[in-house]
């Protein structure tokens, strides 16, 4: 849910910083959205959406109840890789995880071009995407597990 707008001119001056953020899961309006917002407010690690700043992987239609039901039942749903434009880093639940080895933008686009977009919760979801992209950029494996241990399961 960034590190400023990534442009080649701003990123190639020195080593690019890589950040990971946790944001509330999106859901249909009503009880589902209230549940996701509450889980985020209570810092429930397993009920948060993770992303590498400024790249994100999520269902194509995250607020569709049928998409949610299919995903929760373990079926693959169409996903999409997004590039977010953010003016500044989030103030909370955002962690510096290292420096990119090489040009971060080029490496991220290369990674995104090979990322399979069928999303399956627990098998191929935002956590896998974030871990994979951070590993591609920094060489650090399983960054979310390191963050989870460091924060005691709380974000």
matplotlib code that plots the C-alpha trace (Angstrom):
import matplotlib.pyplot as plt

x = [0.0, 6.3, 9.3, 8.5, 8.1, 10.7, 12.4, 15.6, 17.1, 16.3, 17.2, 20.6, 22.5, 23.6, 22.3, 18.5, 16.7, 14.2, 11.2, 8.4, 5.0, 1.9, -1.5, -5.1, -6.5, -9.2, -12.6, -16.2, -17.9, -19.7, -18.7, -15.8, -14.2, -14.8, -13.1, -10.1, -9.8, -10.0, -7.4, -5.0, -5.7, -4.9, -1.7, -2.7, 0.2, -1.6, -4.5, -2.5, -1.5, 2.2, 4.0, 7.4, 7.4, 6.2, 5.3, 2.2, 0.6, -3.1, -6.3, -7.6, -10.8, -10.0, -13.4, -15.5, -17.1, -16.8, -13.1, -12.7, -14.6, -12.7, -9.3, -10.3, -11.3, -7.9, -8.8, -6.6, -7.9, -6.7, -4.1, -2.4, 1.0, 0.6, 3.0, 1.9, 2.7, 3.2, 4.4, 6.1, 6.7, 3.9, 4.5, 3.8, 4.2, 6.9, 10.4, 13.7, 15.0, 18.2, 19.8, 19.2, 22.0, 22.0, 19.2, 16.1, 13.6, 15.0, 15.3, 11.8, 10.3, 12.3, 10.9, 7.3, 7.6, 8.2, 5.8, 2.8, -0.3, -2.7, -3.0, -3.5, -3.6, -0.9, 0.8, 1.3, 0.2, 1.3, 3.8, 5.4, 5.6, 7.1, 9.6, 10.6, 10.9, 13.0, 15.2, 15.6, 16.5, 18.6, 19.5, 17.8, 15.6, 12.3, 12.3, 8.8, 9.7, 12.7, 10.4, 7.8, 10.3, 11.8, 8.4, 7.1, 4.3, 3.0, 3.4]
y = [0.0, 4.9, 5.8, 8.8, 8.4, 6.1, 7.7, 6.7, 10.1, 9.9, 6.2, 5.9, 8.5, 6.0, 2.8, 2.7, 2.2, -0.6, -0.5, -2.9, -1.7, -3.4, -2.0, -3.0, -5.7, -4.4, -5.9, -5.3, -2.5, -3.5, -6.2, -7.6, -4.2, -3.5, -6.8, -6.0, -2.5, -3.8, -6.5, -3.8, -1.5, -4.4, -5.2, -8.8, -9.8, -12.5, -10.2, -7.5, -6.8, -6.5, -4.7, -3.6, 0.2, 1.1, -2.2, -4.3, -7.6, -8.1, -9.5, -7.7, -7.0, -7.1, -5.7, -8.3, -10.7, -13.6, -12.9, -13.0, -16.2, -17.9, -16.8, -17.8, -21.3, -21.8, -21.3, -19.1, -15.7, -13.3, -11.0, -7.8, -6.2, -2.5, 0.4, 2.9, 6.6, 7.9, 11.3, 10.0, 6.9, 5.7, 6.9, 3.5, -0.2, 0.7, -0.8, -0.1, -3.5, -2.8, -1.3, -2.5, -4.2, -2.3, -0.3, -0.9, 0.1, -2.1, -5.1, -4.6, -4.4, -7.5, -9.3, -8.1, -9.3, -12.9, -12.9, -15.3, -13.3, -16.1, -15.3, -18.0, -17.1, -18.8, -20.2, -17.3, -14.0, -10.5, -12.1, -14.2, -11.3, -9.0, -11.6, -12.4, -8.8, -7.8, -10.8, -9.8, -6.2, -6.7, -10.4, -10.8, -13.9, -14.1, -10.5, -10.7, -13.6, -11.5, -8.5, -10.7, -12.2, -8.8, -7.3, -10.3, -11.0, -7.5, -4.8]
z = [0.0, -1.6, -2.1, -4.2, -7.8, -9.2, -12.2, -13.7, -12.9, -9.2, -8.8, -10.5, -8.5, -5.9, -4.5, -4.6, -1.2, -1.0, 1.3, 2.2, 3.5, 5.0, 4.2, 5.0, 2.7, 0.4, 0.6, -0.4, 1.5, 4.7, 7.2, 5.1, 4.8, 8.5, 9.4, 7.2, 8.6, 12.2, 11.5, 10.1, 13.1, 15.5, 13.5, 12.7, 10.5, 8.6, 7.6, 6.0, 2.4, 1.7, -1.1, -2.1, -2.6, -5.3, -6.8, -5.8, -6.7, -5.9, -7.4, -10.5, -8.6, -4.9, -3.8, -5.6, -3.2, -5.7, -6.1, -2.3, -2.0, -4.8, -3.3, 0.2, -1.1, -2.5, -6.2, -8.4, -9.3, -11.9, -10.4, -11.6, -10.9, -10.2, -10.1, -7.5, -7.5, -4.0, -2.9, 0.2, 2.2, 4.6, 8.1, 9.7, 8.8, 6.3, 6.6, 4.9, 3.9, 2.0, -1.1, -4.6, -6.4, -9.7, -11.3, -9.1, -11.8, -14.5, -12.2, -10.9, -14.4, -15.4, -12.4, -13.1, -16.7, -15.6, -12.6, -13.0, -12.4, -11.2, -7.5, -4.9, -1.2, 0.7, -2.5, -4.8, -3.3, -2.2, 0.3, -2.3, -4.7, -2.1, -1.0, -4.6, -5.7, -2.7, -3.3, -6.9, -5.9, -2.8, -2.7, 0.7, 0.9, 2.8, 4.0, 5.3, 7.7, 8.9, 9.5, 11.2, 13.7, 14.3, 15.1, 17.1, 14.6, 14.9, 12.3]

ax = plt.figure().add_subplot(projection="3d")
ax.plot(x, y, z, "-o")
ax.set_aspect("equal")
plt.show()
